[in-house]
Amino acid sequence: MPIEIVCKIKFAEEDAKPKEKEAGDEQSLLGAARGAAAPRDLATFASTSTLHGLGRACGPGPHGLRRTLWALALLTSLAAFLYQAAVLARGYLTRPHLVVMDPAAPAPVAGFPAVTLCNINRFRHSALSDADIFHLANLTGLPPKDRDGHRAAGLRYPEPDMVDILNRTGHQLADMLKSCNFSGHHCSASNFSVVYTRYGKCYTFNADPQSSLPSRAGGMGSGLEIMLDIQQEEYLPIWRETNETSFEAGIRVQIHSQEEPPYIHQLGFGVSPGFQTFVSCQEQRLTYLPQPWGNCRAESGLREPELQGYSAYSVSACRLRCEKEAVLQRCHCRMVHMPGNETICPPNIYIECADHTLDSLGGGSQGPCFCPTPCNLTRYGKEISMVRIPNRGSARYLARKYNRNETYIRENFLVLDVFFEALTSEAMEQRAAYGLSALLGDLGGQMGLFIGASILTLLEILDYIYEVSWDRLKRVWRRPKTPLRTSTGGISTLGLQELKEQSPCPSRGHAEGGGANSLLPNHHHPHGPPRGLFEDFAC
């Protein structure tokens, strides 16, 4: 029959302290476990959640067809919401924008723009010396000969100065300007500033941004009206064609703000002799969006100029800077119309450097020179119309007045009239068509429509996930080790196999020469001498 042995073991004093400590720790852990609330299960959470349909699909109750249908409805609504949310997010990431046009109220005074004009002919033929013709042969296409027709191969000329050549041989405004009026007041060549462009020596009216002239009325007669003689008899004869050869006659005009340098070879328009050209302007103030909606360049706010040689950033200034860098890299010099203090290119390589500038610059965002549009820009819209001049009566009068014949007047004289259509400015502003607030509003509407949720519902779900995850982590960290024996009030119950493995004492049966080691020699040797029960377990 099975035998259960109950032993009362008295531990030593030094062994009792660790046991008492372990018992105290166990009681504290049990008390902490009793004090901490157990995490809610999914059914309990679903029955109390504000997410529509979750309580009917996952709440407490029997499983059946009704719960299955509710689960399918919940999953379908969730999938529809996620699809709509993806569509809204994709639309927001495209950064759509719209343009709002707002005509401003009429102002009593408007700042008049800068007007730059250039004669299409760069050099006056009568002003060219033999040395100029020799040095400018590649630029003008004229054969390098002196006045007597002898070739200049054996002649030696001093090194040319391109600035001096342009100043001497360019058309002089004092000779071209026949009449000038601004807002009913007389003006002269002294009201124009000299500026260099790819057309050579040019002139700008109202160029100083610190003292720009105001316009006090709109319409004809309230702006700039000038009469010019383009001097076609001074145009260079065409001996052979070059990239700088021009077949036109007239002037190039650009209307721009005072902070923007003229870029007349690309942004200018032509005015022909024999016509009076009317240019009706309207100020336009443009506001573009920066990244991520657009690619405009925001103002840095620094006092130092953003581009060397210019007081403010503009696309024209940026393009001129890029052209200068390209010429410096190829020719180790700069052209006259480019800003800086570097050496000016000599005439013999001038046209080569100009051609390389046009070929090396790119206009797109992937080109070597990318000039973004400033976020705040002022430009002038133009409407151009013209009539022929002079009529028969005025032709005879002008011929007598300027000591010219009528044919010369018709072929060389022109009138340019630049004025404001009205003293109103037109504001065009880019605005974000779909911002973050609109995205959140649409997401909230879709969320309420499909699953009846809100931001607080999402917080409920996150709180439940945190609660379950934290409880599982605490169980992993605080899992107790399995003890070798359990003790309750000093009474231990030991099995026979545990006694065999844990007893450090040798058996008496082995000491007396009997069979194998055994803790119960009396049972293995029934005929042995009788001993007491405690004597068998004594060490």
Secondary structure, 3 states (H helix, E strand, C coil): CCCCCEEECCCCHHHHHHHHHHHHHHHHHHHHHHHCCCCCCHHHHHHHCCCCCHHHHHCCCCCCHHHHHHHHHHHHHHHHHHHHHHHHHHHHHCCCEEEEEEECCCCCCEECCEEEEEECCCCCHHHCCHHHHHHCHHHHCCCCECCCCCEHHHCCCCCCCHHHHHHHHCCCHHHHEEEEEECCEECCHHHEEEEEECCEEEEEECCCHHHCCEECCCCCCCCEEEEEECCHHHCCCCCCCCCCCCCCCCEEEEEECCCCCCCHHHHCEEECCCEEEEEEEEEEEEECCCCCCCCCECCCCCCCCCCCCCCCCCHHHHHHHHHHHHHHHHHCCECCCCCCCCCECCHHHHHHHHHHHHHHCCCCCCCCCCCCCECEEEEEEEEEEEEECCCHHHHHHHHHHCCCCHHHHHHHEEEEEEEEEEEEEEEEEEEECCCHHHHHHHHHHHHHHHCCCCHHHHHHHHHHHHHHHHHHHHHHHCCCCCCCCCCECCEEECCHHHHHHHCCCCCHHHHCCCCCCCCCHHHHCCCCCCCCHHHHHCC
